Amino acid sequence: MNGSNGIAGVVLAAGTSSRFGAANKLLADLRGRPIVAHAVETMVASEVDPVIVIIGHDADRVADVLADQPVTLVRNDEYARGQATSVGVGIDALETSDVAAAVFALGDMPFVSPETVDTLVATYRTGPETALAAAYDGSRGNPVLFDRSYFERLTDVSGDTGGRAVLLEGDRSALVATDDSGVIRDIDEPSDLP
């Protein structure tokens, strides 16, 4: 059994979204709200606490659309160096907390359900695994959960791989099967919007 302390949620929302074109995809409209608002609302509606959102590109505009959310916004000034810098900033923000683990979600994945986040948390709390990734139909997706024991290794990762390498090399890692296709569905281009 893992983690008697709380589990944080970290939403990575700092990137430049270069494949989307000139506009910031996180601010693109999806059912009347920005994409990033959907991703953040998923974490807020789940049992993770606190929820931290890492912002960078268009930080002020992203912060404005999240102003009514009960989250902590943390700026990543190095966002152009890749997703791993946002993971590191998120871990640094948790350094003084007593959380047992953190669920990392992507700001461009608005279709993940809060129940999926809660499934990761429940699997972590009841099992021996300490690094978990949500999966759908056998495909690894996001969000991912890492026990605090991985935080230092995650800060050593560079580029746009996030925590993938750490997850894959972990001897106590596992995929958590879900019926949530949102875990493998992100928004990279305008054509990805419904």
ZAFIKE-181481 format. One record per residue: residue in one letter; residue number from 1; x negated, z, y negated of N, C-alpha, C, O in turn. Coordinates in nm, 3 decimals. Atoms other than C-alpha are relative to their C-alpha. Layout:
! ZAFIKE-181481
NODE rest  nr     n.u     n.w     n.v    ca.u    ca.w    ca.v     c.u     c.w     c.v     o.u     o.w     o.v
NODE    a NUM       X       Z       Y       X       Z       Y       X       Z       Y       X       Z       Y
...
***
This chain:
! ZAFIKE-181481
NODE rest  nr     n.u     n.w     n.v    ca.u    ca.w    ca.v     c.u     c.w     c.v     o.u     o.w     o.v
NODE    m   1  -0.084   0.000   0.118   0.000   0.000   0.000  -0.088   0.000  -0.124  -0.189   0.071  -0.130
NODE    n   2   0.079   0.015   0.122  -0.129  -0.095  -0.346   0.075   0.049  -0.122   0.198   0.051  -0.126
NODE    g   3  -0.048  -0.011   0.136  -0.083   0.003  -0.702   0.112   0.097  -0.029   0.226   0.056  -0.047
NODE    s   4  -0.103  -0.093   0.044   0.099   0.324  -0.781   0.018  -0.006  -0.152   0.122   0.035  -0.204
NODE    n   5  -0.012   0.017   0.145   0.029   0.248  -1.149   0.076  -0.128  -0.030   0.110  -0.205   0.060
NODE    g   6  -0.075   0.118   0.041   0.206  -0.020  -1.347  -0.073  -0.130   0.023  -0.192  -0.134   0.052
NODE    i   7   0.055   0.135  -0.014   0.153  -0.392  -1.324   0.035  -0.075  -0.128   0.151  -0.084  -0.167
NODE    a   8  -0.016   0.072   0.126   0.101  -0.593  -1.641   0.036  -0.146   0.027   0.013  -0.199   0.135
NODE    g   9  -0.022   0.144  -0.001   0.214  -0.945  -1.715  -0.082  -0.062  -0.111  -0.083  -0.012  -0.224
NODE    v  10   0.081   0.071   0.099  -0.017  -1.187  -1.895   0.043  -0.145   0.001   0.033  -0.213   0.103
NODE    v  11  -0.040   0.140   0.013   0.114  -1.520  -2.021  -0.110  -0.073  -0.077  -0.143  -0.035  -0.190
NODE    l  12   0.105   0.079   0.063  -0.156  -1.776  -2.100   0.066  -0.110  -0.082   0.124  -0.204  -0.026
NODE    a  13  -0.069   0.093   0.091  -0.031  -1.968  -2.405  -0.091  -0.039  -0.116  -0.047  -0.044  -0.231
NODE    a  14   0.097   0.027   0.106  -0.345  -2.062  -2.597  -0.049  -0.144  -0.004  -0.110  -0.185  -0.103
NODE    g  15   0.062   0.132  -0.013  -0.431  -2.417  -2.484   0.049  -0.105  -0.099   0.147  -0.086  -0.170
NODE    t  16  -0.029   0.108   0.096  -0.426  -2.741  -2.679   0.102  -0.100   0.051   0.150  -0.182  -0.028
NODE    s  17  -0.099   0.092  -0.059  -0.191  -2.931  -2.444  -0.029  -0.145  -0.034   0.058  -0.219  -0.079
NODE    s  18   0.045   0.134   0.041  -0.389  -3.251  -2.495   0.075  -0.113   0.070   0.092  -0.220   0.011
NODE    r  19  -0.071   0.108  -0.071  -0.199  -3.452  -2.231   0.140  -0.023  -0.053   0.202  -0.125  -0.024
NODE    f  20  -0.136   0.010   0.052   0.128  -3.391  -2.413   0.009  -0.091  -0.122   0.117  -0.135  -0.160
NODE    g  21   0.000   0.081   0.122   0.023  -3.591  -2.717  -0.031   0.087  -0.120  -0.091   0.194  -0.106
NODE    a  22   0.033  -0.070   0.124  -0.001  -3.478  -3.078   0.072   0.134  -0.014   0.018   0.226  -0.075
NODE    a  23  -0.078  -0.123   0.014   0.267  -3.210  -3.052  -0.049   0.108   0.096  -0.105   0.077   0.201
NODE    n  24   0.031  -0.111  -0.088   0.208  -2.866  -2.903   0.114   0.014   0.100   0.227   0.047   0.063
NODE    k  25  -0.107  -0.002  -0.101   0.399  -2.874  -2.574   0.067   0.136   0.011   0.185   0.144   0.046
NODE    l  26  -0.060  -0.133  -0.010   0.453  -2.499  -2.581   0.114   0.019  -0.098   0.201   0.104  -0.078
NODE    l  27  -0.104  -0.010   0.102   0.670  -2.550  -2.888   0.109  -0.105   0.017   0.206  -0.107  -0.058
NODE    a  28  -0.101   0.103  -0.025   0.864  -2.846  -2.746   0.131   0.064   0.045   0.131   0.169   0.110
NODE    d  29  -0.133  -0.053  -0.030   1.237  -2.793  -2.706   0.038  -0.022   0.146   0.025  -0.132   0.200
NODE    l  30  -0.056   0.005  -0.134   1.378  -2.713  -2.364   0.127   0.084  -0.002   0.122   0.206  -0.012
NODE    r  31  -0.130  -0.069   0.002   1.748  -2.627  -2.359   0.018   0.091  -0.122   0.068   0.203  -0.112
NODE    g  32  -0.023  -0.071   0.124   1.745  -2.516  -2.721  -0.104   0.103  -0.040  -0.091   0.166  -0.145
NODE    r  33   0.106  -0.096   0.031   1.431  -2.300  -2.709  -0.135  -0.060   0.035  -0.142  -0.150   0.119
NODE    p  34   0.133   0.051  -0.034   1.056  -2.364  -2.704  -0.039   0.034   0.144   0.001   0.137   0.199
NODE    i  35   0.046  -0.018  -0.138   0.895  -2.401  -2.362  -0.064   0.138   0.020  -0.032   0.208   0.116
NODE    v  36   0.069  -0.128  -0.016   0.673  -2.096  -2.417   0.097   0.117  -0.002   0.071   0.218   0.064
NODE    a  37  -0.099  -0.109   0.002   0.978  -1.880  -2.494   0.059   0.022   0.139   0.082   0.136   0.179
NODE    h  38  -0.053  -0.013  -0.137   1.115  -1.953  -2.146  -0.098   0.075   0.089  -0.059   0.165   0.164
NODE    a  39   0.102  -0.064  -0.084   0.786  -1.853  -1.980  -0.013   0.148  -0.033  -0.025   0.232   0.057
NODE    v  40   0.012  -0.140   0.042   0.762  -1.533  -2.182   0.125   0.079   0.041   0.113   0.193   0.087
NODE    e  41  -0.124  -0.068  -0.038   1.127  -1.443  -2.121   0.005   0.031   0.149   0.062   0.132   0.190
NODE    t  42   0.009  -0.027  -0.144   1.063  -1.471  -1.746  -0.076   0.130   0.024  -0.031   0.215   0.101
NODE    m  43   0.081  -0.121  -0.020   0.792  -1.205  -1.767   0.073   0.123  -0.053   0.072   0.228   0.011
NODE    v  44  -0.071  -0.113   0.060   0.997  -0.981  -1.998   0.116   0.044   0.088   0.145   0.164   0.098
NODE    a  45  -0.114  -0.032  -0.086   1.295  -0.999  -1.759  -0.041   0.055   0.136   0.042   0.107   0.209
NODE    s  46   0.049  -0.053  -0.127   1.078  -0.903  -1.462  -0.038   0.147  -0.017  -0.018   0.205  -0.124
NODE    e  47   0.035  -0.142   0.007   0.951  -0.556  -1.379  -0.141   0.026  -0.051  -0.181   0.142  -0.058
NODE    v  48   0.135  -0.024   0.052   0.598  -0.610  -1.519   0.008   0.065  -0.138   0.099   0.037  -0.216
NODE    d  49   0.005  -0.067   0.130   0.503  -0.393  -1.815  -0.139   0.061  -0.015  -0.183   0.135   0.073
NODE    p  50  -0.039   0.079   0.117   0.335  -0.438  -2.055  -0.009  -0.149   0.026  -0.062  -0.193   0.128
NODE    v  51   0.016   0.146  -0.002   0.363  -0.811  -2.122  -0.087  -0.037  -0.119  -0.058  -0.004  -0.234
NODE    i  52   0.096   0.045   0.101   0.072  -0.963  -2.311   0.003  -0.152  -0.001   0.003  -0.215   0.105
NODE    v  53   0.002   0.146   0.013   0.075  -1.320  -2.443  -0.128  -0.038  -0.074  -0.154   0.009  -0.184
NODE    i  54   0.125   0.046   0.060  -0.257  -1.490  -2.514   0.030  -0.128  -0.077   0.075  -0.227  -0.020
NODE    i  55  -0.025   0.115   0.086  -0.229  -1.729  -2.807  -0.131  -0.051  -0.058  -0.229   0.024  -0.067
NODE    g  56   0.121   0.059   0.057  -0.484  -1.966  -2.961   0.035  -0.119  -0.086   0.048  -0.108  -0.208
NODE    h  57  -0.038   0.121   0.071  -0.396  -2.323  -3.053   0.138   0.020  -0.063   0.231   0.066   0.004
NODE    d  58  -0.128  -0.020   0.071  -0.117  -2.316  -3.315   0.046   0.145   0.010   0.166   0.171   0.023
NODE    a  59  -0.031  -0.141  -0.025  -0.133  -1.937  -3.285   0.114   0.052  -0.088   0.202   0.122  -0.039
NODE    d  60  -0.103  -0.053   0.090   0.082  -1.866  -3.591   0.138  -0.054   0.036   0.236   0.020   0.032
NODE    r  61  -0.129   0.059  -0.037   0.356  -2.106  -3.483   0.051   0.057   0.132   0.170   0.086   0.146
NODE    v  62  -0.040  -0.059  -0.128   0.358  -1.973  -3.126   0.045   0.145  -0.023   0.146   0.188   0.032
NODE    a  63  -0.038  -0.138   0.030   0.366  -1.617  -3.260   0.138   0.007  -0.066   0.217   0.096  -0.036
NODE    d  64  -0.131   0.001   0.068   0.663  -1.705  -3.481   0.115  -0.015   0.099   0.217   0.052   0.084
NODE    v  65  -0.112   0.021  -0.093   0.875  -1.829  -3.189   0.014   0.116   0.099   0.116   0.128   0.167
NODE    l  66  -0.005  -0.115  -0.092   0.792  -1.513  -2.991   0.022   0.131  -0.074   0.014   0.238  -0.014
NODE    a  67  -0.008  -0.120   0.084   0.849  -1.269  -3.278   0.105   0.100   0.048   0.090   0.220   0.027
NODE    d  68  -0.106  -0.091  -0.045   1.166  -1.126  -3.121  -0.021   0.052   0.142   0.065   0.123   0.196
NODE    q  69   0.026  -0.043  -0.138   1.008  -1.065  -2.780  -0.079   0.131   0.002  -0.166   0.150  -0.082
NODE    p  70   0.072  -0.127  -0.011   0.885  -0.718  -2.673  -0.134  -0.018   0.072  -0.155   0.032   0.182
NODE    v  71   0.130   0.033  -0.059   0.532  -0.842  -2.606  -0.111   0.032  -0.100  -0.086   0.051  -0.219
NODE    t  72   0.118  -0.013   0.083   0.182  -0.790  -2.737  -0.068  -0.136  -0.006  -0.101  -0.193   0.098
NODE    l  73   0.069   0.128   0.018   0.024  -1.104  -2.881  -0.148   0.027  -0.023  -0.184   0.111  -0.106
NODE    v  74   0.144  -0.015   0.014  -0.353  -1.134  -2.845  -0.058  -0.139  -0.022  -0.031  -0.232   0.054
NODE    r  75   0.056   0.130   0.037  -0.547  -1.415  -3.009  -0.129  -0.028   0.077  -0.216   0.058   0.088
NODE    n  76   0.121   0.049  -0.064  -0.808  -1.614  -2.817  -0.060  -0.107  -0.091  -0.012  -0.220  -0.094
NODE    d  77   0.064   0.095   0.091  -1.035  -1.780  -3.072  -0.086  -0.102   0.073  -0.128  -0.201   0.013
NODE    e  78   0.084   0.091  -0.080  -1.231  -1.951  -2.792   0.083  -0.088   0.093   0.030  -0.142   0.190
NODE    y  79  -0.091   0.072  -0.090  -0.929  -2.127  -2.637  -0.047  -0.141   0.034  -0.017  -0.190   0.142
NODE    a  80   0.044   0.137  -0.025  -1.092  -2.471  -2.668  -0.102  -0.007   0.114  -0.129  -0.116   0.165
NODE    r  81   0.097  -0.002  -0.109  -1.348  -2.364  -2.404   0.066   0.010   0.138  -0.003   0.015   0.239
NODE    g  82  -0.068   0.003  -0.128  -1.082  -2.355  -2.134   0.085   0.122   0.029   0.074   0.226  -0.037
NODE    q  83  -0.096  -0.102  -0.040  -0.817  -2.147  -1.964  -0.066   0.132   0.039  -0.010   0.239   0.018
NODE    a  84   0.068  -0.122  -0.043  -1.071  -1.902  -1.826  -0.025   0.095  -0.116  -0.027   0.217  -0.096
NODE    t  85   0.020  -0.089   0.114  -1.134  -1.771  -2.177   0.126   0.081  -0.028   0.118   0.196  -0.069
NODE    s  86  -0.126  -0.074   0.020  -0.766  -1.676  -2.204   0.019   0.107   0.107   0.069   0.215   0.078
NODE    v  87  -0.005  -0.101  -0.106  -0.783  -1.498  -1.868  -0.087   0.119  -0.041  -0.047   0.234  -0.028
NODE    g  88   0.092  -0.106   0.043  -1.083  -1.304  -2.000   0.056   0.083  -0.115   0.043   0.205  -0.114
NODE    v  89  -0.060  -0.071   0.113  -0.906  -1.215  -2.325   0.114   0.091   0.050   0.129   0.203   0.003
NODE    g  90  -0.106  -0.081  -0.057  -0.608  -1.092  -2.123  -0.053   0.122   0.071   0.001   0.232   0.058
NODE    i  91   0.061  -0.113  -0.071  -0.827  -0.875  -1.905  -0.059   0.099  -0.098  -0.045   0.220  -0.081
NODE    d  92   0.054  -0.091   0.103  -1.007  -0.736  -2.210   0.112   0.082  -0.064   0.093   0.200  -0.093
NODE    a  93  -0.113  -0.070   0.060  -0.666  -0.645  -2.356   0.052   0.112   0.090   0.114   0.207   0.043
NODE    l  94  -0.047  -0.101  -0.097  -0.591  -0.445  -2.039  -0.106   0.104   0.033  -0.080   0.199   0.107
NODE    e  95   0.114  -0.082  -0.039  -0.930  -0.275  -2.022   0.027   0.150  -0.010  -0.013   0.226   0.078
NODE    t  96  -0.023  -0.144   0.018  -0.816   0.062  -2.156   0.130   0.049   0.063   0.162   0.168   0.057
NODE    s  97  -0.126  -0.040  -0.064  -0.484   0.060  -1.970  -0.027   0.053   0.140  -0.138   0.041   0.192
NODE    d  98   0.014  -0.049  -0.137  -0.423   0.219  -1.634   0.075  -0.088   0.100   0.109  -0.043   0.209
NODE    v  99  -0.074   0.088  -0.092  -0.249  -0.083  -1.479  -0.080  -0.020   0.128  -0.203  -0.024   0.127
NODE    a 100   0.062   0.023  -0.130  -0.318  -0.140  -1.112  -0.032  -0.147   0.022  -0.125  -0.180   0.096
NODE    a 101   0.014   0.143  -0.023  -0.287  -0.518  -1.133   0.064  -0.074  -0.118   0.126  -0.013  -0.205
NODE    a 102  -0.064   0.083   0.103  -0.176  -0.806  -1.353   0.050  -0.129   0.063  -0.015  -0.188   0.150
NODE    v 103  -0.056   0.129  -0.037   0.048  -1.106  -1.298  -0.033  -0.095  -0.115   0.001  -0.069  -0.230
NODE    f 104   0.036   0.102   0.099  -0.087  -1.414  -1.479   0.094  -0.119   0.016   0.109  -0.174   0.125
NODE    a 105  -0.092   0.114   0.002   0.162  -1.684  -1.575  -0.045  -0.098  -0.107  -0.119  -0.062  -0.199
NODE    l 106   0.037   0.105   0.094   0.125  -2.010  -1.763   0.114  -0.027  -0.097   0.230  -0.035  -0.057
NODE    g 107  -0.099   0.023   0.104   0.304  -2.075  -2.089   0.071  -0.133   0.010   0.175  -0.152  -0.052
NODE    d 108  -0.064   0.131  -0.017   0.383  -2.432  -1.983   0.077  -0.011   0.131   0.105  -0.122   0.178
NODE    m 109  -0.079  -0.002  -0.124   0.572  -2.327  -1.670   0.130   0.076  -0.025   0.143   0.193   0.011
NODE    p 110  -0.122  -0.067   0.043   0.921  -2.251  -1.801   0.107   0.018   0.106   0.212   0.077   0.079
NODE    f 111  -0.106  -0.001  -0.102   1.110  -2.282  -1.472  -0.015   0.111   0.103   0.067   0.120   0.194
NODE    v 112   0.021  -0.112  -0.093   0.973  -1.976  -1.288   0.107   0.106  -0.026   0.140   0.135  -0.141
NODE    s 113  -0.104  -0.102   0.017   1.237  -1.710  -1.224  -0.064   0.140  -0.004  -0.170   0.162   0.055
NODE    p 114   0.049  -0.138   0.000   1.188  -1.338  -1.297  -0.006   0.059   0.141  -0.093   0.141   0.170
NODE    e 115  -0.001  -0.049  -0.138   1.274  -1.271  -0.932  -0.128  -0.038   0.074  -0.174   0.036   0.161
NODE    t 116   0.126   0.040  -0.063   0.962  -1.463  -0.829  -0.112   0.094  -0.042  -0.194   0.133   0.041
NODE    v 117   0.099  -0.096   0.046   0.746  -1.237  -1.044   0.020   0.132   0.073  -0.077   0.193   0.119
NODE    d 118  -0.029  -0.125  -0.069   0.918  -0.936  -0.890  -0.035  -0.007   0.149  -0.075   0.094   0.208
NODE    t 119   0.040   0.018  -0.140   0.856  -1.078  -0.541  -0.151   0.018   0.016  -0.196   0.081   0.111
NODE    l 120   0.146  -0.020  -0.004   0.482  -1.096  -0.614  -0.033   0.149  -0.011  -0.115   0.201   0.065
NODE    v 121   0.025  -0.142   0.021   0.488  -0.737  -0.739   0.036   0.080   0.126  -0.041   0.165   0.169
NODE    a 122  -0.043  -0.072  -0.121   0.682  -0.612  -0.433  -0.094  -0.027   0.117  -0.126   0.065   0.192
NODE    t 123   0.093   0.034  -0.107   0.451  -0.797  -0.194  -0.132   0.075  -0.018  -0.189   0.126   0.079
NODE    y 124   0.123  -0.074   0.030   0.149  -0.643  -0.364   0.016   0.148   0.031  -0.071   0.209   0.094
NODE    r 125  -0.020  -0.144  -0.017   0.294  -0.294  -0.359   0.013   0.042   0.147  -0.024   0.153   0.183
NODE    t 126  -0.027  -0.038  -0.139   0.386  -0.302   0.012  -0.102  -0.053   0.100  -0.097  -0.016   0.217
NODE    g 127   0.090   0.061  -0.095   0.103  -0.501   0.164  -0.146   0.028  -0.028  -0.180   0.093  -0.126
NODE    p 128   0.144  -0.020   0.020  -0.272  -0.503   0.202  -0.063  -0.102  -0.095  -0.176  -0.082  -0.140
NODE    e 129   0.059   0.105   0.082  -0.323  -0.818  -0.006  -0.015   0.044  -0.144   0.070   0.116  -0.198
NODE    t 130   0.029  -0.041   0.138  -0.477  -0.776  -0.350  -0.012  -0.119  -0.095  -0.034  -0.100  -0.214
NODE    a 131  -0.003   0.121   0.083  -0.472  -1.136  -0.477   0.108  -0.091   0.058   0.098  -0.134   0.173
NODE    l 132  -0.117   0.072  -0.050  -0.144  -1.327  -0.447   0.035  -0.116  -0.091   0.022  -0.108  -0.213
NODE    a 133  -0.050   0.115   0.077  -0.014  -1.666  -0.554   0.137  -0.036   0.052   0.160  -0.041   0.173
NODE    a 134  -0.133   0.048  -0.039   0.347  -1.776  -0.555  -0.015  -0.139   0.060  -0.100  -0.217   0.016
NODE    a 135   0.005   0.131  -0.065   0.408  -2.077  -0.331   0.142  -0.051   0.022   0.237   0.025   0.035
NODE    y 136  -0.128   0.064  -0.029   0.687  -2.324  -0.278  -0.025  -0.114   0.096  -0.110  -0.200   0.071
NODE    d 137   0.012   0.106  -0.099   0.723  -2.546   0.027  -0.145  -0.021   0.043  -0.189  -0.134   0.063
NODE    g 138   0.138   0.003  -0.046   0.367  -2.459   0.131  -0.103  -0.032  -0.106  -0.223  -0.034  -0.076
NODE    s 139   0.094   0.033   0.108   0.211  -2.550  -0.205  -0.025   0.122  -0.087   0.068   0.189  -0.132
NODE    r 140   0.038  -0.111   0.087   0.020  -2.290  -0.402   0.040  -0.031  -0.143   0.024  -0.144  -0.190
NODE    g 141  -0.041   0.020   0.138   0.153  -2.241  -0.753  -0.034   0.120  -0.086  -0.130   0.192  -0.060
NODE    n 142   0.015  -0.111   0.094   0.183  -1.991  -1.035   0.136   0.064  -0.019   0.238  -0.004  -0.007
NODE    p 143   0.107  -0.088   0.043   0.216  -1.713  -1.127  -0.085   0.053   0.116  -0.055   0.033   0.233
NODE    v 144   0.089  -0.065  -0.096  -0.065  -1.527  -0.956  -0.015   0.146  -0.039  -0.001   0.182  -0.156
NODE    l 145   0.021  -0.142   0.023  -0.128  -1.156  -0.920  -0.138   0.038   0.049  -0.178   0.000   0.159
NODE    f 146   0.131  -0.051  -0.038  -0.470  -0.993  -0.915  -0.004   0.151  -0.018   0.034   0.203  -0.123
NODE    d 147   0.028  -0.143   0.009  -0.549  -0.631  -0.838  -0.111   0.022  -0.103  -0.193  -0.067  -0.128
NODE    r 148   0.100  -0.035   0.101  -0.761  -0.458  -1.102  -0.143  -0.020   0.052  -0.233  -0.049  -0.026
NODE    s 149   0.135   0.015  -0.056  -1.060  -0.478  -0.864  -0.056  -0.141  -0.020  -0.177  -0.161  -0.006
NODE    y 150   0.044   0.137   0.025  -1.075  -0.854  -0.941  -0.030  -0.027  -0.147  -0.087  -0.132  -0.180
NODE    f 151   0.009   0.030   0.143  -1.078  -0.820  -1.320  -0.141  -0.041  -0.043  -0.156  -0.137  -0.118
NODE    e 152   0.137   0.034   0.041  -1.457  -0.824  -1.358  -0.038  -0.140   0.047  -0.097  -0.217  -0.029
NODE    r 153   0.030   0.135  -0.050  -1.492  -1.134  -1.137   0.075  -0.106  -0.078   0.022  -0.215  -0.102
NODE    l 154  -0.078   0.097   0.076  -1.217  -1.308  -1.331  -0.061  -0.028  -0.137  -0.048  -0.139  -0.189
NODE    t 155   0.063   0.023   0.130  -1.408  -1.261  -1.656  -0.126  -0.085   0.012  -0.177  -0.134  -0.089
NODE    d 156   0.118   0.084  -0.021  -1.703  -1.448  -1.502   0.034  -0.147   0.021  -0.056  -0.232   0.023
NODE    v 157  -0.043   0.138  -0.023  -1.498  -1.766  -1.443  -0.008  -0.076  -0.132   0.011  -0.018  -0.239
NODE    s 158   0.005   0.081   0.123  -1.540  -2.053  -1.689   0.082  -0.127   0.018   0.118  -0.165   0.129
NODE    g 159  -0.071   0.128  -0.003  -1.358  -2.373  -1.779   0.150   0.015   0.013   0.208   0.115  -0.029
NODE    d 160  -0.146   0.005  -0.010  -1.000  -2.464  -1.696   0.054   0.039   0.136   0.170   0.012   0.166
NODE    t 161  -0.047  -0.033  -0.134  -0.980  -2.330  -1.342   0.077   0.132   0.004   0.142   0.162   0.104
NODE    g 162  -0.067  -0.129  -0.004  -0.841  -1.991  -1.441  -0.056   0.084   0.113  -0.177   0.091   0.130
NODE    g 163   0.044  -0.086  -0.109  -0.856  -1.757  -1.143   0.003  -0.064   0.137  -0.009   0.004   0.238
NODE    r 164  -0.016   0.070  -0.129  -0.820  -2.024  -0.873  -0.115   0.030   0.096  -0.091   0.061   0.213
NODE    a 165   0.115  -0.021  -0.089  -1.175  -1.983  -0.736  -0.002   0.143   0.054  -0.032   0.164   0.172
NODE    v 166  -0.002  -0.141  -0.043  -1.144  -1.604  -0.723   0.110   0.021   0.104   0.089   0.092   0.202
NODE    l 167  -0.110  -0.011  -0.096  -0.810  -1.633  -0.544  -0.039  -0.060   0.134  -0.015   0.000   0.239
NODE    l 168   0.033   0.070  -0.124  -0.942  -1.881  -0.289  -0.110   0.069   0.079  -0.113   0.059   0.201
NODE    e 169   0.109  -0.065  -0.072  -1.252  -1.679  -0.206   0.033   0.143   0.043  -0.042   0.204   0.118
NODE    g 170  -0.036  -0.137  -0.032  -1.071  -1.347  -0.178   0.036   0.018   0.146   0.111  -0.062   0.202
NODE    d 171  -0.030  -0.024  -0.141  -1.058  -1.200   0.172   0.132   0.076   0.016   0.181   0.093   0.128
NODE    r 172  -0.131  -0.066  -0.006  -0.739  -1.014   0.083   0.098  -0.074  -0.089   0.177  -0.014  -0.162
NODE    s 173  -0.091   0.083   0.080  -0.557  -1.304  -0.079   0.104  -0.062   0.091   0.084  -0.076   0.212
NODE    a 174  -0.109   0.059  -0.079  -0.232  -1.462   0.031   0.091  -0.081  -0.091   0.101  -0.057  -0.211
NODE    l 175  -0.108   0.072   0.066   0.032  -1.712  -0.064   0.130   0.074   0.030   0.151   0.120   0.142
NODE    v 176  -0.129  -0.066  -0.017   0.376  -1.562  -0.117   0.107  -0.108  -0.008   0.133  -0.164  -0.114
NODE    a 177  -0.102   0.105  -0.006   0.647  -1.804  -0.005   0.122   0.040  -0.083   0.171   0.153  -0.074
NODE    t 178  -0.121  -0.022   0.080   0.936  -1.836  -0.250   0.090  -0.122   0.015   0.048  -0.226   0.066
NODE    d 179  -0.090   0.115   0.004   1.239  -2.059  -0.283   0.012  -0.052  -0.144   0.111  -0.115  -0.180
NODE    d 180   0.003   0.032   0.143   1.147  -2.115  -0.650  -0.090  -0.120  -0.025  -0.212  -0.106  -0.031
NODE    s 181   0.081   0.120   0.026   1.035  -2.473  -0.717  -0.069   0.008  -0.136  -0.160  -0.070  -0.163
NODE    g 182   0.063  -0.017   0.130   0.946  -2.356  -1.069  -0.146   0.039   0.008  -0.220   0.021  -0.089
NODE    v 183   0.139  -0.045  -0.012   0.618  -2.217  -0.936  -0.098  -0.116   0.011  -0.218  -0.098  -0.007
NODE    i 184   0.087   0.117  -0.006   0.483  -2.570  -0.891   0.038  -0.105  -0.104  -0.009  -0.219  -0.099
NODE    r 185  -0.051   0.096   0.098   0.655  -2.733  -1.187  -0.043   0.041  -0.141   0.009   0.138  -0.198
NODE    d 186   0.041  -0.028   0.136   0.476  -2.738  -1.520   0.034  -0.119  -0.090   0.078  -0.223  -0.043
NODE    i 187  -0.025   0.105   0.098   0.514  -2.944  -1.836  -0.136  -0.046  -0.052  -0.201   0.026  -0.127
NODE    d 188   0.125   0.056   0.050   0.211  -3.165  -1.898   0.022  -0.112  -0.100  -0.056  -0.129  -0.194
NODE    e 189  -0.029   0.117   0.084   0.369  -3.470  -2.061   0.147   0.004  -0.040   0.228   0.068   0.027
NODE    p 190  -0.141   0.001   0.040   0.693  -3.535  -2.251   0.094  -0.045   0.111   0.209  -0.001   0.116
NODE    s 191  -0.085   0.048  -0.109   0.826  -3.715  -1.942   0.031   0.109   0.103   0.120   0.091   0.186
NODE    d 192  -0.027  -0.112  -0.092   0.811  -3.382  -1.751   0.119   0.084  -0.043   0.168   0.167   0.034
NODE    l 193  -0.116  -0.076   0.049   1.093  -3.243  -1.965   0.128  -0.055   0.061   0.143  -0.177   0.072
NODE    p 194  -0.126   0.048  -0.058   1.440  -3.258  -1.807   0.089  -0.063  -0.106   0.199  -0.109  -0.074
***
